[in-house]
């Protein structure tokens, strides 16, 4: 059985007005001057930094500033909590319902803290659609967090599937899938959903259309089941 596992930010929800702005405003309180959003996105996406607290820290250091990490997290959280209502849903509930109706196990692997994940899923009525969710708080060791493939491994093992498709939006997602294949070995395809950030990434499938994504996922997940019947273990 092949599962479909989703990234959240940039895939299920547009965070340009929340997390990206929270990085900018937090960095600005430490630097005392304006930080262009372009620079933030360049640092986040070119360096494949998944955790937005780490991105904020990197932005501050890149611009010659300094910050206490715990204080940074505190300020970031305050600012994000004011901006989180600006998040816009990207993928519709219908897509997830269609995949569930086809019997496809669904998961989430995200760098969001648990509280932020619960917030976004409840806000858009998506909280009952995923069989397994793995967030940043589920992985205690910071070195094993996304883009390390451990969270993906955890999700796949709890789902109890022997292959999966991961839908992500940036190079941290691609890195995670690639390293997963090397370390854990189960076949995992990478789908690049590029609605929000138009990056050029090698992927098994790329699209910015929900309709194309639905067709591909339904097809690939059932192809895997046919394969199992043709080649019994
Ligand atoms: Mg993302």
Boltz pocket constraint, residues with backbone or C-beta under 6 A from the ligand:
constraints:
  - pocket:
      binder: B
      contacts: [[A, 7], [A, 8], [A, 9], [A, 10], [A, 11], [A, 168], [A, 169], [A, 170]]
      max_distance: 6.0
